[in-house]
Amino acid sequence: MLYELRVYHCLPGRLPKLLERFETVTLKLWDKHGIRQAGFWTTVIGESNQTLYYLLAWESLAERERKWTAFMSDPEWLEKRAASEKDGPILARVENQILEPTRFSAVR
């Protein structure tokens, strides 16, 4: 199992809009494409309270490539993402890393 850590740095004041988009749009489309989330977090104490962290679970890099590509090109996603940004962009930048659990990790 591989995990993808994605970090979304929002423009000031735009985190609520991003969270709404995940709750009402993104998660339903991930279900449609078979994308599995392993958790979402926001910052209570730390560098920025305008950041969303989340993990996706993948069986392999090939699965990630196939499913993520299908999601990102889904016409419904493209339409709803554009609608969610009609008042301006939400994200300042995105980071992602593919992580592999160690032999002693509680998460496999």
C-alpha angles and dihedrals in degrees: 000000000000127000126209116211111205122187119194115196107199128208111252112294095003101102093093090057091050092049090049091051091052092048098046105029120007101053092051091051091047088055089052091053097040095248112156122209120206098193148319129228139182125195120262096171121013146071099319136009089199095075132099121201123192142165129220122197120223132180090210144344088260091057090049093050094049098045098037092049091050092049095047092051096043107124091219091055092047091050096045094043090053091048091051089055097047089113092049140292120317102199130063092186144337129221127191138180133181110227131194119204117242121238089260098045118126086216115066 
